[in-house]
Structures are given as structure tokens and as C-alpha cells.
Amino acid sequence: MICRWYPVCPIKKYHEQGEIEPDWVADYCMVSNPNCMRKRLEEQGIYHPDNMMPDGSMRQDPK
Ligand code: SF4
């Protein structure tokens, strides 16, 4: 089951723009992974920056 936040999640945008490894979406968003840090924070109403990845690490922009 796809994560309910996917339509509005910046990870979707990064994925569609080919800016991140596809594994992020496959391993987290497409299976609604309960370990997603973004989801946990979202559902607690806690701020998290757009460039925070599902595992809580910060996205490294390509050089
Ligand atoms: S990154 Fe997390 S919150 Fe965003 S769509 Fe994927 S699983 Fe959901």
C-alpha cells in the first residue's frame, strides 16, 4: 500500500525528477514503511525539512 503522504511528499518530487535513488520510494513509500522518519514526524505534527530522507538522513545533492 502506498504511503498516504506520497502525493504531497517532497520525496515523490525528487523521485520523479530522477534526483534520488529509486530504492527510497520502493523501500519506503510504496510499502508505507512504518520506519519512515518523515512519516513519523508528519503524523506528530513535528517540523522536518524537505531534504530529510525517509531514514532521517539529509539528502546529499549531486555535485
Ligand atoms: S518519504 Fe515517508 S512520508 Fe514521504 S511518501 Fe515516502 S513513506 Fe511517506
Backbone and ligand atoms as CSV (ligand in chain L), in Angstrom:
chain,resi,resn,atom,element,x,y,z
A,1,MET,N,N,0.848,-1.189,0.000
A,1,MET,CA,C,0.000,0.000,0.000
A,1,MET,C,C,0.895,1.255,0.000
A,2,ILE,N,N,0.586,2.139,-0.893
A,2,ILE,CA,C,1.376,3.373,-0.983
A,2,ILE,C,C,1.101,4.263,0.223
A,3,CYS,N,N,2.143,4.909,0.688
A,3,CYS,CA,C,2.014,5.827,1.823
A,3,CYS,C,C,0.998,6.928,1.511
A,4,ARG,N,N,0.176,7.233,2.481
A,4,ARG,CA,C,-0.869,8.233,2.238
A,4,ARG,C,C,-0.321,9.635,2.042
A,5,TRP,N,N,0.930,9.838,2.444
A,5,TRP,CA,C,1.526,11.160,2.286
A,5,TRP,C,C,2.208,11.336,0.926
A,6,TYR,N,N,2.295,10.259,0.176
A,6,TYR,CA,C,3.087,10.290,-1.057
A,6,TYR,C,C,2.714,11.430,-2.023
A,7,PRO,N,N,1.412,11.672,-2.241
A,7,PRO,CA,C,1.071,12.732,-3.209
A,7,PRO,C,C,1.653,14.101,-2.868
A,8,VAL,N,N,1.886,14.358,-1.589
A,8,VAL,CA,C,2.366,15.683,-1.191
A,8,VAL,C,C,3.795,15.644,-0.643
A,9,CYS,N,N,4.427,14.486,-0.695
A,9,CYS,CA,C,5.750,14.345,-0.096
A,9,CYS,C,C,6.844,14.803,-1.070
A,10,PRO,N,N,7.818,15.569,-0.596
A,10,PRO,CA,C,8.896,16.003,-1.490
A,10,PRO,C,C,9.704,14.835,-2.056
A,11,ILE,N,N,9.666,13.688,-1.378
A,11,ILE,CA,C,10.379,12.520,-1.896
A,11,ILE,C,C,9.793,12.098,-3.254
A,12,LYS,N,N,8.500,12.259,-3.410
A,12,LYS,CA,C,7.849,11.964,-4.705
A,12,LYS,C,C,8.426,12.871,-5.796
A,13,LYS,N,N,8.522,14.139,-5.494
A,13,LYS,CA,C,9.046,15.096,-6.472
A,13,LYS,C,C,10.497,14.759,-6.824
A,14,TYR,N,N,11.308,14.483,-5.831
A,14,TYR,CA,C,12.709,14.136,-6.092
A,14,TYR,C,C,12.794,12.880,-6.964
A,15,HIS,N,N,11.924,11.933,-6.650
A,15,HIS,CA,C,11.913,10.672,-7.404
A,15,HIS,C,C,11.535,10.924,-8.863
A,16,GLU,N,N,10.481,11.676,-9.077
A,16,GLU,CA,C,10.005,11.920,-10.443
A,16,GLU,C,C,11.014,12.725,-11.252
A,17,GLN,N,N,11.808,13.506,-10.556
A,17,GLN,CA,C,12.828,14.301,-11.244
A,17,GLN,C,C,14.143,13.530,-11.378
A,18,GLY,N,N,14.145,12.295,-10.915
A,18,GLY,CA,C,15.334,11.457,-11.053
A,18,GLY,C,C,16.502,11.914,-10.217
A,19,GLU,N,N,16.198,12.561,-9.097
A,19,GLU,CA,C,17.262,13.155,-8.286
A,19,GLU,C,C,17.731,12.263,-7.141
A,20,ILE,N,N,17.007,11.197,-6.877
A,20,ILE,CA,C,17.383,10.290,-5.776
A,20,ILE,C,C,17.336,8.849,-6.266
A,21,GLU,N,N,17.972,7.971,-5.523
A,21,GLU,CA,C,17.949,6.548,-5.868
A,21,GLU,C,C,16.508,6.023,-5.777
A,22,PRO,N,N,16.061,5.263,-6.781
A,22,PRO,CA,C,14.689,4.738,-6.766
A,22,PRO,C,C,14.377,3.864,-5.561
A,23,ASP,N,N,15.419,3.302,-4.939
A,23,ASP,CA,C,15.202,2.444,-3.774
A,23,ASP,C,C,14.467,3.157,-2.644
A,24,TRP,N,N,14.638,4.446,-2.531
A,24,TRP,CA,C,13.954,5.167,-1.447
A,24,TRP,C,C,12.447,4.985,-1.554
A,25,VAL,N,N,11.934,5.214,-2.754
A,25,VAL,CA,C,10.487,5.111,-2.965
A,25,VAL,C,C,10.029,3.657,-2.855
A,26,ALA,N,N,10.818,2.750,-3.421
A,26,ALA,CA,C,10.452,1.329,-3.381
A,26,ALA,C,C,10.448,0.795,-1.953
A,27,ASP,N,N,11.437,1.200,-1.176
A,27,ASP,CA,C,11.604,0.631,0.169
A,27,ASP,C,C,10.748,1.315,1.236
A,28,TYR,N,N,10.362,2.543,0.965
A,28,TYR,CA,C,9.574,3.271,1.969
A,28,TYR,C,C,8.175,3.621,1.463
A,29,CYS,N,N,8.084,4.442,0.438
A,29,CYS,CA,C,6.784,5.000,0.040
A,29,CYS,C,C,5.822,3.949,-0.500
A,30,MET,N,N,6.310,3.050,-1.333
A,30,MET,CA,C,5.420,2.082,-1.984
A,30,MET,C,C,4.921,1.000,-1.023
A,31,VAL,N,N,5.587,0.865,0.108
A,31,VAL,CA,C,5.159,-0.141,1.084
A,31,VAL,C,C,4.714,0.509,2.397
A,32,SER,N,N,4.579,1.825,2.360
A,32,SER,CA,C,4.159,2.568,3.555
A,32,SER,C,C,4.958,2.124,4.783
A,33,ASN,N,N,6.260,2.146,4.619
A,33,ASN,CA,C,7.176,1.667,5.658
A,33,ASN,C,C,6.975,2.440,6.979
A,34,PRO,N,N,6.620,1.720,8.050
A,34,PRO,CA,C,6.350,2.410,9.315
A,34,PRO,C,C,7.597,3.035,9.937
A,35,ASN,N,N,8.768,2.662,9.424
A,35,ASN,CA,C,10.001,3.241,9.951
A,35,ASN,C,C,10.366,4.568,9.297
A,36,CYS,N,N,9.550,5.029,8.359
A,36,CYS,CA,C,9.891,6.298,7.694
A,36,CYS,C,C,9.870,7.440,8.709
A,37,MET,N,N,11.013,8.105,8.823
A,37,MET,CA,C,11.124,9.209,9.777
A,37,MET,C,C,10.246,10.389,9.361
A,38,ARG,N,N,10.143,10.616,8.068
A,38,ARG,CA,C,9.295,11.705,7.586
A,38,ARG,C,C,7.844,11.474,7.999
A,39,LYS,N,N,7.398,10.253,7.838
A,39,LYS,CA,C,6.011,9.935,8.181
A,39,LYS,C,C,5.775,10.107,9.680
A,40,ARG,N,N,6.704,9.588,10.480
A,40,ARG,CA,C,6.555,9.698,11.938
A,40,ARG,C,C,6.417,11.150,12.368
A,41,LEU,N,N,7.284,11.988,11.828
A,41,LEU,CA,C,7.259,13.400,12.208
A,41,LEU,C,C,6.004,14.078,11.692
A,42,GLU,N,N,5.639,13.748,10.442
A,42,GLU,CA,C,4.428,14.337,9.851
A,42,GLU,C,C,3.217,14.042,10.731
A,43,GLU,N,N,3.103,12.816,11.159
A,43,GLU,CA,C,1.918,12.405,11.905
A,43,GLU,C,C,1.931,12.907,13.338
A,44,GLN,N,N,3.075,13.387,13.801
A,44,GLN,CA,C,3.139,14.034,15.114
A,44,GLN,C,C,3.102,15.549,14.999
A,45,GLY,N,N,3.005,16.032,13.757
A,45,GLY,CA,C,2.959,17.474,13.552
A,45,GLY,C,C,4.269,18.162,13.843
A,46,ILE,N,N,5.370,17.420,13.716
A,46,ILE,CA,C,6.688,17.977,14.016
A,46,ILE,C,C,7.375,18.401,12.715
A,47,TYR,N,N,7.918,19.601,12.737
A,47,TYR,CA,C,8.587,20.128,11.544
A,47,TYR,C,C,9.735,19.228,11.100
A,48,HIS,N,N,9.864,19.085,9.784
A,48,HIS,CA,C,11.014,18.372,9.206
A,48,HIS,C,C,11.276,18.984,7.840
A,49,PRO,N,N,12.529,19.227,7.524
A,49,PRO,CA,C,12.859,19.897,6.270
A,49,PRO,C,C,12.609,19.003,5.059
A,50,ASP,N,N,12.359,19.632,3.924
A,50,ASP,CA,C,12.085,18.888,2.690
A,50,ASP,C,C,13.212,17.934,2.327
A,51,ASN,N,N,14.446,18.311,2.666
A,51,ASN,CA,C,15.574,17.483,2.224
A,51,ASN,C,C,15.920,16.372,3.214
A,52,MET,N,N,15.016,16.089,4.134
A,52,MET,CA,C,15.226,14.954,5.030
A,52,MET,C,C,14.704,13.682,4.361
A,53,MET,N,N,15.570,12.686,4.286
A,53,MET,CA,C,15.226,11.442,3.627
A,53,MET,C,C,14.429,10.539,4.582
A,54,PRO,N,N,13.814,9.472,4.049
A,54,PRO,CA,C,12.985,8.604,4.890
A,54,PRO,C,C,13.713,8.019,6.097
A,55,ASP,N,N,15.011,7.850,6.024
A,55,ASP,CA,C,15.741,7.289,7.173
A,55,ASP,C,C,16.219,8.368,8.142
A,56,GLY,N,N,15.859,9.608,7.871
A,56,GLY,CA,C,16.229,10.698,8.765
A,56,GLY,C,C,17.521,11.391,8.383
A,57,SER,N,N,18.240,10.830,7.408
A,57,SER,CA,C,19.463,11.487,6.946
A,57,SER,C,C,19.095,12.667,6.049
A,58,MET,N,N,20.039,13.567,5.868
A,58,MET,CA,C,19.796,14.704,4.990
A,58,MET,C,C,20.250,14.370,3.568
A,59,ARG,N,N,19.451,14.765,2.621
A,59,ARG,CA,C,19.767,14.490,1.225
A,59,ARG,C,C,21.079,15.150,0.836
A,60,GLN,N,N,21.878,14.377,0.123
A,60,GLN,CA,C,23.124,14.911,-0.429
A,60,GLN,C,C,22.870,15.290,-1.874
A,61,ASP,N,N,22.947,16.560,-2.176
A,61,ASP,CA,C,22.726,16.971,-3.557
A,61,ASP,C,C,23.873,16.507,-4.432
A,62,PRO,N,N,23.541,16.104,-5.656
A,62,PRO,CA,C,24.598,15.691,-6.584
A,62,PRO,C,C,25.562,16.837,-6.828
A,63,LYS,N,N,26.837,16.516,-6.941
A,63,LYS,CA,C,27.831,17.564,-7.173
A,63,LYS,C,C,27.725,18.091,-8.595
L,1,SF4,S1,S,9.045,9.546,2.325
L,1,SF4,FE1,FE,7.900,8.677,4.009
L,1,SF4,S2,S,6.245,10.152,4.355
L,1,SF4,FE2,FE,7.048,10.535,2.318
L,1,SF4,S3,S,5.765,9.312,0.993
L,1,SF4,FE3,FE,7.579,8.112,1.454
L,1,SF4,S4,S,6.970,6.830,3.195
L,1,SF4,FE4,FE,5.518,8.510,3.052
